[in-house]
Amino acid sequence: MGSKTVVMPGVGNGAPDPPKSKVTLGIQSDAGFTQAAKSLRGRDLCSMADLSSQELAALLELAHAVKAHPEDFAHALDGKQMVLIFEKASLRTRLTFEAAINTCGGNAIFYDQTASPLGERESLSDVAHNLERWMNVIVLRTYAHDTVTDIAGFSKVPVINALSDYEHPCQAIADFLTVEERLGSSEGVKFTYVGDGNNVCHSLMLCGALLGAHVTIATPKGYEPKLDVIHRAMAIAEETGSTLTLTHDPVKAVQSADAVYTDVCISMGQENETQRRTPIFKPFQVNEQLMSQAAGHAVFMHCLPAHRGQEVTDAVIDSEQSVVFEQAENRLHAQKALLLMLLGGAKRIPRDRGLNGKRRRTLA
């Protein structure tokens, strides 16, 4: 294991200061932004690991810009067609994707697949080859991650993972957009996730590593993130100067954290595990006592929907520290930026306009 990445299967004691980043982080140069936009055009987003640090930095910069000045992108996706195919129920993901393309001049079509999984009525290959002839982009919310990657492999148009059992990359991009708004930069931020090592956790680990954050994951024993995701995040961290700490101690994990994040411990499709999971995750509840261990300026984060009284208390989620509805809003802006990048509608806005006065590290 490299010196810049600390993976601790037991109690975490904090990670050492990493050496300087080997890759370019923060705001990209004009040439860097143009190159990132060019490289992302026509691409899929199945995993956070599909992005380079430079591409993610450019994507976040664009997200800041479209949030500050949506009028500059009102016709950027004129005539573009997006289909959303969802096997799972959705509030934020569906509405923000629809609003994102509609406000850029495109059109959204929703195809409800909650009654049966994709591939049951006809093969995934046939589905993909039909869709690529009608649509410019395919947005999938599925149970099996293989459904996303298989359709991406068959389709000639971009495919976006809007949630699978393995990852939730769109959520993580919006979350770190929120971190940048509140804390000025993701680089060097102490970001702690407490709870189940699930799909959201996976994407947050990878996103944090790409952006140079110091990520700590606190889970009960037996509920750690998947080993292949850990290894991928470690490899990314070697290049960015990020650190990754895994622990089973939520109190030590939260100490001095800049951001404290949690998610439900019983996700869609796990309802039959409620009785078993509830007592296991009780010590990992984010309450006022646990939040008091974080830095005084720390923000509380949750991807929503929240099970109030389970993974988080009302006192925390409704507190001044909570940014959960800012995260929800930023799903719109992050996904708009993603669509612009993948569909060729991205453009650079002068930094003093695009970032709306937010403090981000600027590169020479």
BELJORA-V861614 format. One record per residue. N is the residue number from 0. RES is the residue in one letter. SS is DSSP state (a for helix, b for strand, c for the rest). OMEGA is omega as a letter, one per 40 degrees, with the letter a starting at -180 (999 if undefined). BURIAL is 1 if it has 9 or more other ideal C-beta (glycine too) atoms within 8 Angstrom, else 0. Layout:
# BELJORA-V861614
((N	RES	SS	OMEGA	BURIAL) (N	RES	SS	OMEGA	BURIAL))
This chain:
# BELJORA-V861614
((0	M	c	a	0) (1	G	c	a	0) (2	S	c	a	0) (3	K	c	a	1) (4	T	c	a	1) (5	V	c	i	1) (6	V	c	a	1) (7	M	c	a	1) (8	P	c	i	0) (9	G	c	a	0) (10	V	c	i	0) (11	G	c	i	1) (12	N	c	a	0) (13	G	c	a	0) (14	A	c	i	1) (15	P	c	i	0) (16	D	c	a	0) (17	P	c	i	1) (18	P	c	a	0) (19	K	c	a	0) (20	S	c	i	1) (21	K	c	a	0) (22	V	c	a	1) (23	T	c	i	1) (24	L	c	i	1) (25	G	c	a	1) (26	I	b	a	1) (27	Q	c	i	1) (28	S	c	i	0) (29	D	a	i	0) (30	A	a	i	0) (31	G	a	i	1) (32	F	a	i	1) (33	T	a	i	1) (34	Q	a	i	1) (35	A	a	i	1) (36	A	a	i	1) (37	K	a	a	0) (38	S	a	a	1) (39	L	a	a	1) (40	R	c	i	1) (41	G	c	a	0) (42	R	c	i	1) (43	D	c	i	0) (44	L	b	i	1) (45	C	c	a	1) (46	S	c	i	1) (47	M	a	a	1) (48	A	a	i	0) (49	D	a	a	1) (50	L	c	i	1) (51	S	c	i	1) (52	S	a	a	1) (53	Q	a	i	1) (54	E	a	i	1) (55	L	a	i	1) (56	A	a	i	1) (57	A	a	i	1) (58	L	a	i	1) (59	L	a	i	1) (60	E	a	i	1) (61	L	a	i	1) (62	A	a	i	1) (63	H	a	a	1) (64	A	a	a	1) (65	V	a	i	1) (66	K	a	a	1) (67	A	a	a	1) (68	H	c	a	1) (69	P	a	a	1) (70	E	a	a	0) (71	D	a	a	1) (72	F	a	a	1) (73	A	c	a	1) (74	H	c	a	0) (75	A	c	a	1) (76	L	c	i	1) (77	D	c	i	0) (78	G	c	a	0) (79	K	c	a	1) (80	Q	b	i	1) (81	M	b	i	1) (82	V	b	i	1) (83	L	b	i	1) (84	I	b	a	1) (85	F	b	i	1) (86	E	c	a	1) (87	K	c	i	1) (88	A	c	a	0) (89	S	c	i	1) (90	L	c	a	0) (91	R	a	a	1) (92	T	a	a	1) (93	R	a	a	1) (94	L	a	a	1) (95	T	a	i	1) (96	F	a	i	1) (97	E	a	i	1) (98	A	a	a	1) (99	A	a	a	1) (100	I	a	i	1) (101	N	a	a	1) (102	T	c	i	1) (103	C	c	i	1) (104	G	c	a	1) (105	G	c	a	1) (106	N	b	i	0) (107	A	b	i	1) (108	I	b	a	1) (109	F	b	i	1) (110	Y	b	a	0) (111	D	b	a	0) (112	Q	c	a	1) (113	T	c	a	0) (114	A	c	a	0) (115	S	c	a	0) (116	P	c	i	1) (117	L	c	a	1) (118	G	c	a	1) (119	E	c	a	0) (120	R	c	i	0) (121	E	c	a	0) (122	S	c	i	0) (123	L	a	i	1) (124	S	a	i	0) (125	D	a	i	0) (126	V	a	a	1) (127	A	a	a	1) (128	H	a	i	1) (129	N	a	a	0) (130	L	a	a	1) (131	E	a	i	1) (132	R	a	a	0) (133	W	a	a	0) (134	M	c	i	1) (135	N	c	i	1) (136	V	b	a	1) (137	I	b	i	1) (138	V	b	a	1) (139	L	b	i	1) (140	R	b	a	1) (141	T	c	i	1) (142	Y	c	a	1) (143	A	c	i	1) (144	H	a	i	1) (145	D	a	i	0) (146	T	a	i	1) (147	V	a	a	1) (148	T	a	i	1) (149	D	a	i	1) (150	I	a	i	1) (151	A	a	i	1) (152	G	a	a	0) (153	F	a	a	1) (154	S	c	i	1) (155	K	c	i	0) (156	V	c	a	1) (157	P	b	i	1) (158	V	b	i	1) (159	I	b	i	1) (160	N	b	i	1) (161	A	c	i	1) (162	L	c	i	1) (163	S	c	i	1) (164	D	c	a	0) (165	Y	c	a	0) (166	E	c	i	1) (167	H	c	a	1) (168	P	a	a	1) (169	C	a	i	1) (170	Q	a	a	1) (171	A	a	i	1) (172	I	a	i	1) (173	A	a	a	1) (174	D	a	a	1) (175	F	a	i	1) (176	L	a	i	1) (177	T	a	i	1) (178	V	a	a	1) (179	E	a	i	1) (180	E	a	a	1) (181	R	a	a	1) (182	L	a	i	1) (183	G	c	a	0) (184	S	c	i	1) (185	S	c	a	1) (186	E	c	i	1) (187	G	c	i	0) (188	V	c	i	1) (189	K	b	a	1) (190	F	b	a	1) (191	T	b	i	1) (192	Y	b	a	1) (193	V	b	i	1) (194	G	c	a	1) (195	D	c	i	1) (196	G	c	a	1) (197	N	c	a	1) (198	N	a	i	1) (199	V	a	i	1) (200	C	a	i	1) (201	H	a	a	1) (202	S	a	i	1) (203	L	a	i	1) (204	M	a	a	1) (205	L	a	i	1) (206	C	a	i	1) (207	G	a	i	1) (208	A	a	i	1) (209	L	a	a	1) (210	L	c	i	1) (211	G	c	i	1) (212	A	c	i	1) (213	H	b	a	1) (214	V	b	i	1) (215	T	b	a	1) (216	I	b	i	1) (217	A	b	a	1) (218	T	c	i	1) (219	P	c	i	1) (220	K	c	a	0) (221	G	c	a	0) (222	Y	c	i	1) (223	E	c	i	1) (224	P	c	i	1) (225	K	c	a	1) (226	L	a	a	0) (227	D	a	i	0) (228	V	a	i	1) (229	I	a	a	1) (230	H	a	i	0) (231	R	a	i	1) (232	A	a	i	1) (233	M	a	a	1) (234	A	a	i	0) (235	I	a	a	1) (236	A	a	i	1) (237	E	a	a	1) (238	E	a	a	1) (239	T	a	a	1) (240	G	c	i	1) (241	S	c	i	1) (242	T	b	i	1) (243	L	b	i	1) (244	T	b	i	1) (245	L	b	a	1) (246	T	b	i	1) (247	H	c	a	0) (248	D	c	a	1) (249	P	a	a	1) (250	V	a	i	0) (251	K	a	i	1) (252	A	a	a	1) (253	V	a	a	1) (254	Q	c	i	1) (255	S	c	i	0) (256	A	c	i	1) (257	D	c	i	1) (258	A	b	i	1) (259	V	b	a	1) (260	Y	b	i	1) (261	T	b	i	1) (262	D	c	i	1) (263	V	c	i	1) (264	C	c	i	1) (265	I	c	a	1) (266	S	c	i	1) (267	M	c	a	0) (268	G	c	i	0) (269	Q	c	a	1) (270	E	a	a	0) (271	N	a	i	0) (272	E	a	a	0) (273	T	a	a	1) (274	Q	a	a	0) (275	R	a	a	0) (276	R	a	a	1) (277	T	a	i	1) (278	P	a	a	0) (279	I	a	a	1) (280	F	a	a	1) (281	K	a	i	0) (282	P	a	a	0) (283	F	a	i	1) (284	Q	c	i	1) (285	V	b	i	1) (286	N	c	a	1) (287	E	a	a	0) (288	Q	a	i	0) (289	L	a	a	1) (290	M	a	a	1) (291	S	c	i	0) (292	Q	c	a	1) (293	A	c	i	1) (294	A	c	a	0) (295	G	c	a	0) (296	H	c	a	0) (297	A	c	i	1) (298	V	b	i	1) (299	F	b	a	1) (300	M	b	i	1) (301	H	b	a	1) (302	C	c	a	1) (303	L	c	e	0) (304	P	c	a	0) (305	A	c	i	1) (306	H	c	a	1) (307	R	b	a	0) (308	G	c	i	0) (309	Q	c	a	1) (310	E	c	i	1) (311	V	b	i	1) (312	T	c	i	1) (313	D	a	a	0) (314	A	a	i	0) (315	V	a	a	1) (316	I	a	i	1) (317	D	c	a	0) (318	S	c	i	1) (319	E	c	i	0) (320	Q	c	a	1) (321	S	b	i	1) (322	V	c	a	1) (323	V	a	a	1) (324	F	a	i	0) (325	E	a	i	1) (326	Q	a	a	1) (327	A	a	i	1) (328	E	a	a	0) (329	N	a	i	1) (330	R	a	i	1) (331	L	a	a	1) (332	H	a	i	1) (333	A	a	a	1) (334	Q	a	i	1) (335	K	a	i	1) (336	A	a	i	1) (337	L	a	i	1) (338	L	a	i	1) (339	L	a	i	1) (340	M	a	a	1) (341	L	a	a	1) (342	L	c	i	1) (343	G	c	a	0) (344	G	c	a	1) (345	A	c	i	1) (346	K	c	a	0) (347	R	c	i	0) (348	I	c	i	1) (349	P	c	a	0) (350	R	a	a	0) (351	D	a	i	0) (352	R	a	a	1) (353	G	a	a	1) (354	L	c	i	1) (355	N	c	i	0) (356	G	c	a	0) (357	K	c	a	1) (358	R	c	i	0) (359	R	c	a	1) (360	R	c	i	0) (361	T	b	a	0) (362	L	c	i	1) (363	A	c	999	0))
